[in-house]
């Protein structure tokens, strides 16, 4: 394989002219023939048994060209990029010059390349002071959540329904005197005040007594998912069978023993505080990193190729599609719900894609400028951690160069982030400046 590289008139774009030996192309054609021979049905031969030259004579000599090209070219193209140290950031535009049996295969691939970045100031960046402290109320809120999760429902029979109760009801809905589909339920447990039913329904159950029957009048929202019911007045016949109230456990040492590995409530509170402090530290770190990178991106100079933006946008959309699939939702359904085309949705992602690209390029430049490297020990430790998470052997991951490179880049990016935060400084408080100014005026 031979490759000539020339820059085009467009910035960050090169054209590769790649020549693949005739013998390689011929072998690719033979490979395709053997893979697809069983599909050819030619008179005088059993299906799939016609020789290659007969198939080519019957269907035309170009019959295998396209598949041979597609089988051969991706690997040769990647080899050409690697040998010429070209960092492609877009899909190549392929133009065939010569594709003829017995001749060298010659084609061009025009591709956009990673842009040059001119970093501005990246050391000593000033960012707003970011600090989160654990308050007593934060600990109390965590304890309340634990109380709620460990609450029990107790039957109530000496009073009317109140907000917060769980009411077991039968109900049937009618519009214009006619029952509608999906409007009936028996022994349904409804938490009053949860707003899980139509607005106003639960409020009218409040005050009902056990075995009481009542007609409840409501209006369906205009934006209701069922067009037949949207905006319509409805009457529900409701019967209350049973009431239960939530009973919270006492916050004491016994509670701590029941819900944790600790023997006292104080130990549990200390553990909650420690957990919240760690969460706050992680949050501070994340927000400081974002603030520093944003400041660097705002001053850097770079001309991002259109293909790079397009690929980033597509990757973001694929990630979103994967997340939606876990919820049983397809992209087509989501777009229909949002009343948008795929092109419109893609366009909305572009600003986010551009910011992600700029951030990544900025970090890569800092890694180069500061000669930041991941050590073999760090890579090995991360591989062992990953292997444990995925239930695989560390050796299996170590042998995969793509995984190793991915881990290496991740470690170096994290080190660069830490470097930037360590070399940043908090802006002086505006309030203090104003206070000093007022003091001087008073003097």
Secondary structure, 3 states (H helix, E strand, C coil): CEEEEEECCCCCEEEEEEEECHHHHHHHHHHHHHHHHHHCCCCCCCCCCCCHHHHHHHHCHHHHHHHHHHHHHHHHHHHHHHHCCCCECCCCEEEEEECCCCCCEEEEEEEEECCCEECCCCCCCEECCCCCCCCHHHHHHHHHHHHHHCCEEEEECCCCCCCCCEEEEEEEEEECCEEEEEEEEEEEEEECCCCCCCCCHHHHHCCCCCCCEEEEEEECCCCCCCCCCCCCEEEEEEEEEEEEEEECCCCCHHHHHHHCCCCCHHHHHHHHHHHHHHHHHHHHHHHHHHHHHHHHHHHCEECCCHHHHHHHHHHHHHHHHHHHHHCCCCHHHHHHHHCCCHHHHHHHHHHHHHHHHHHHHHHHHHHHHCCCCCCHHHHHHHHHHHHHHHCCCHHHHHCCHHHHHHHHHHHHHHHHHHHHHHCCEECCCHHHHHHHHHHHHHC
